[in-house]
Amino acid sequence: MEGNLILVKLLGLLLVIMSVGFLINFNVLQKISKELNKSYALEIIISFMRTLLGLVLVLSYNVWTGPYLLVTVVGWLILGVGVSGLLLPHQIMAAVPALTKKTAPLKVML
């Protein structure tokens, strides 16, 4: 269980650092999301990575009580987004332009 705790701490710190970096350099995030519109291959790769991360979290921490509840919920959400990106890439790619027109949805996703 201690190895899993290190993994969760590592992923948590990585997500915090990435979120703060994107909030500070928000124009970079907008450019990335506009480029994502154009590449199905990139969407599939990102969805694969999301699915892998979600599976790691769900298989390591599928505990619905106590302090691990947040990790479990986030893991299932990441897994759901990853799987939907793999199963429905056309629908995801169609939804991305609507999210990139306004900055509020991008900031909420961070």
C-alpha positions in Angstrom: 0.0 0.0 0.0 2.9 2.3 0.6 4.0 2.1 -3.1 0.5 3.1 -4.1 0.6 6.1 -1.8 3.9 7.3 -3.4 2.2 7.0 -6.8 -0.8 9.0 -5.7 1.5 11.7 -4.2 3.5 11.8 -7.5 0.4 12.1 -9.6 -1.1 14.7 -7.3 1.9 16.9 -7.4 2.2 16.5 -11.2 -1.4 17.6 -11.7 -1.0 20.6 -9.3 2.2 21.7 -11.1 0.6 21.3 -14.5 -2.5 23.2 -13.5 -0.6 26.1 -12.0 1.6 26.2 -15.1 -1.3 26.3 -17.4 -3.1 29.0 -15.3 0.0 31.2 -15.4 0.5 30.6 -19.1 -3.1 30.4 -20.2 -2.4 31.4 -23.8 -0.3 28.3 -24.2 -3.2 26.1 -23.1 -5.5 27.8 -25.7 -2.9 27.2 -28.4 -2.7 23.5 -27.4 -6.4 23.1 -27.4 -6.7 24.7 -30.9 -4.0 22.3 -32.2 -5.8 19.4 -30.6 -8.8 20.2 -32.9 -6.7 19.2 -35.9 -5.2 15.9 -34.9 -7.2 12.7 -34.3 -4.0 10.8 -33.7 -3.1 13.1 -30.8 -6.6 12.7 -29.4 -6.2 8.9 -29.5 -2.8 9.1 -27.8 -4.1 11.4 -25.1 -7.2 9.2 -24.6 -4.9 6.2 -24.3 -2.8 7.9 -21.6 -5.9 9.1 -19.7 -7.3 5.5 -19.8 -4.0 4.1 -18.5 -3.8 6.7 -15.7 -7.4 6.1 -14.8 -6.8 2.3 -14.6 -3.8 2.8 -12.4 -5.7 5.0 -10.0 -8.8 2.8 -10.0 -6.9 -0.5 -9.6 -4.7 1.0 -6.9 -7.3 3.0 -4.9 -10.8 1.8 -5.4 -11.8 2.8 -1.8 -15.1 4.6 -1.4 -14.5 5.8 2.2 -12.1 8.0 4.1 -9.4 10.1 2.5 -9.0 7.9 -0.6 -12.6 8.8 -1.8 -11.3 11.8 -3.7 -8.6 9.7 -5.4 -11.1 7.0 -6.3 -13.6 9.6 -7.8 -10.9 11.3 -9.8 -9.6 8.0 -11.0 -13.0 6.9 -12.3 -13.5 10.3 -13.9 -10.2 10.1 -15.7 -10.9 6.6 -16.8 -14.3 7.6 -18.1 -12.9 10.5 -20.1 -10.1 8.3 -21.5 -12.5 5.5 -22.5 -14.9 7.9 -24.1 -12.1 9.5 -26.1 -11.1 6.0 -27.4 -14.7 4.9 -28.2 -16.1 8.3 -29.5 -13.1 10.2 -31.0 -15.3 12.0 -33.6 -17.7 13.3 -30.9 -14.9 14.4 -28.7 -13.2 16.2 -31.6 -16.5 17.9 -32.5 -16.9 19.2 -28.9 -13.3 20.6 -28.6 -14.0 23.8 -30.7 -16.9 24.8 -28.5 -14.8 24.5 -25.4 -11.9 26.6 -26.8 -14.0 29.5 -27.9 -14.5 30.7 -24.3 -11.8 30.7 -21.7 -14.1 29.8 -18.7 -14.5 26.0 -19.6 -10.7 25.7 -20.0 -10.1 27.2 -16.6 -12.7 25.0 -15.0 -11.1 21.9 -16.5 -7.8 22.9 -14.8 
